[in-house]
């Protein structure tokens, strides 16, 4: 795996990849730029939900490995751990 403070990239084998787990941070920025704990008022990213980028990359990963998954009857699954403690699952 490779990554930095904004994310981590998975380097795996498409023939065996069936899912991906990640979490969203518990911090956001207020309008003055101050970093604060995420609350409903200060959560600029809607961190308890899959972002549009999460959905976009999920569709791309699922499409890229579709032929391998279909031979085994598997779905591609994305799992999100959120700041509120909720675990969300999206299947592609």
C-alpha positions as CSV (number, residue, x, y, z in Angstrom):
1,X,0.0,0.0,0.0
2,X,1.0,3.6,-0.7
3,X,-0.5,6.7,0.7
4,X,-0.3,10.0,2.4
5,X,-2.5,12.1,4.7
6,X,-5.3,12.3,2.1
7,X,-5.6,8.6,1.2
8,X,-4.1,5.2,0.7
9,X,-3.9,3.4,-2.6
10,X,-4.4,-0.4,-2.8
11,X,-2.0,-2.4,-4.9
12,X,-3.6,-5.8,-5.2
13,X,-4.5,-8.5,-7.6
14,X,-7.7,-7.8,-9.5
15,X,-8.3,-11.6,-9.8
16,X,-8.8,-11.8,-6.0
17,X,-10.2,-8.3,-5.0
18,X,-13.8,-8.4,-3.9
19,X,-14.1,-5.3,-1.7
20,X,-12.5,-2.3,-0.1
21,X,-12.9,-0.8,3.3
22,X,-12.0,2.8,4.3
23,X,-13.0,5.4,6.9
24,X,-13.7,9.1,6.8
25,X,-12.0,11.3,9.3
26,X,-13.6,12.9,12.3
27,X,-12.4,16.4,11.5
28,X,-13.6,19.2,9.2
29,X,-12.8,22.9,8.6
30,X,-15.1,25.7,9.8
31,X,-15.6,28.7,7.5
32,X,-12.7,30.5,9.1
33,X,-10.4,27.6,8.2
34,X,-10.1,26.3,11.8
35,X,-9.9,22.5,12.0
36,X,-12.6,21.1,14.4
37,X,-14.1,17.8,15.3
38,X,-16.9,16.8,12.9
39,X,-20.4,17.7,14.0
40,X,-23.5,18.0,11.9
41,X,-23.0,21.7,11.8
42,X,-19.3,21.6,10.9
43,X,-19.2,18.5,8.6
44,X,-18.4,20.0,5.2
45,X,-17.9,16.6,3.7
46,X,-21.1,14.7,4.9
47,X,-18.6,12.2,6.4
48,X,-21.2,9.7,7.5
49,X,-22.0,8.9,3.8
50,X,-20.1,7.7,0.8
51,X,-18.8,10.7,-1.1
52,X,-19.3,11.2,-4.9
53,X,-15.6,10.2,-5.3
54,X,-16.2,7.0,-3.2
55,X,-19.1,6.0,-5.5
56,X,-17.1,6.9,-8.7
57,X,-14.1,4.9,-7.7
58,X,-16.3,2.0,-6.5
59,X,-17.9,1.8,-10.0
60,X,-14.5,2.0,-11.7
61,X,-13.0,-0.8,-9.5
62,X,-16.1,-2.9,-10.0
63,X,-16.0,-2.5,-13.8
64,X,-12.3,-3.2,-13.9
65,X,-12.6,-6.5,-12.2
66,X,-16.0,-7.6,-13.4
67,X,-14.8,-10.5,-15.6
68,X,-13.0,-12.0,-12.6
69,X,-15.8,-11.6,-10.2
70,X,-18.5,-12.9,-12.5
71,X,-16.6,-16.2,-13.0
72,X,-17.0,-16.8,-9.2
73,X,-20.4,-15.2,-8.8
74,X,-19.1,-12.4,-6.5
75,X,-20.1,-8.8,-6.1
76,X,-17.7,-5.9,-5.4
77,X,-18.4,-4.3,-2.0
78,X,-17.3,-1.0,-0.6
79,X,-17.5,-0.5,3.2
80,X,-17.3,2.9,5.0
81,X,-16.5,3.5,8.6
82,X,-17.9,6.9,9.6
83,X,-17.1,9.4,12.3
84,X,-20.4,8.7,14.1
85,X,-19.5,5.0,14.3
86,X,-21.9,3.9,11.5
87,X,-20.7,1.3,9.1
88,X,-22.1,1.7,5.6
89,X,-22.0,-0.9,2.8
90,X,-22.4,-0.4,-0.9
91,X,-22.4,-3.2,-3.5
92,X,-21.6,-2.8,-7.1
